[in-house]
Amino acid sequence: MDQVTVSPKYQVVIPAKVRRSLGIRPGQKVQMIQYEGRIELIPLVPLKKAKGFLRGIDTKVKRERDRDGRSIHSHALFPG
């Protein structure tokens, strides 16, 4: 586990090994989450890079009636 030092401006340097393993680049955005006494940094992926990452996923999932895209009440108003 790497240890870093907080600078007088409250900045930290992400160790090179961690940057390389996560593919973090200069200027990249990260989301910071405070959780149970710790700080987590989550690299954000540009939308263009995420395109297609769900390709091939099975979308034919049995859904509960109120989650299938049709409201239970809409059947009474719009039968069929």
C-alpha positions in Angstrom: 0.0 0.0 0.0 1.4 3.4 -1.0 1.6 6.3 1.4 1.3 9.9 0.3 1.8 13.3 2.0 -0.8 16.1 2.0 0.9 19.3 0.9 0.3 22.7 2.6 -2.3 23.3 -0.2 -4.0 20.0 0.7 -2.8 18.4 -2.5 -1.6 14.8 -2.9 0.3 13.1 -5.7 -1.2 9.8 -6.9 1.7 7.3 -7.1 2.9 6.4 -10.6 2.1 2.7 -10.1 -1.5 3.5 -9.2 -1.8 6.0 -12.1 -0.6 3.4 -14.6 -2.7 0.6 -13.3 -5.9 2.7 -13.5 -4.9 4.6 -16.7 -5.2 8.0 -15.0 -4.0 10.8 -17.3 -3.1 14.5 -16.5 -6.3 16.6 -16.5 -8.6 13.6 -16.1 -11.5 14.1 -13.7 -12.0 11.9 -10.6 -14.9 11.7 -8.3 -14.1 12.1 -4.6 -16.2 10.3 -2.1 -15.9 10.6 1.7 -17.0 7.3 3.2 -16.7 5.9 6.7 -13.7 7.9 7.6 -11.8 7.5 4.3 -11.5 9.3 1.0 -12.1 7.4 -2.3 -11.1 8.7 -5.7 -12.9 7.2 -8.6 -11.5 7.9 -12.1 -14.3 9.2 -14.4 -14.4 7.8 -17.9 -15.3 10.1 -20.8 -18.7 9.1 -22.4 -17.0 8.4 -25.7 -14.7 5.8 -24.1 -17.7 4.1 -22.4 -19.6 3.7 -25.7 -20.3 0.1 -26.4 -19.2 -1.3 -23.0 -22.6 -3.0 -22.6 -22.5 -4.6 -26.1 -23.8 -8.1 -26.0 -25.6 -7.8 -22.7 -28.8 -9.9 -22.4 -31.6 -7.3 -22.1 -34.4 -10.0 -22.0 -34.8 -9.9 -18.3 -38.1 -10.9 -16.7 -39.4 -7.7 -15.0 -42.0 -7.2 -12.4 -45.2 -5.9 -13.9 -44.7 -2.3 -12.5 -41.2 -2.2 -14.0 -41.9 -3.5 -17.6 -42.3 0.0 -19.0 -46.1 -0.1 -18.8 -47.9 1.4 -15.8 -50.4 -0.9 -14.2 -52.9 2.0 -14.4 -52.2 2.7 -18.0 -53.8 -0.7 -19.0 -57.1 0.5 -17.8 -56.8 3.8 -19.8 -55.2 2.3 -22.9 -56.1 -1.4 -23.3 -54.2 -3.5 -25.6 
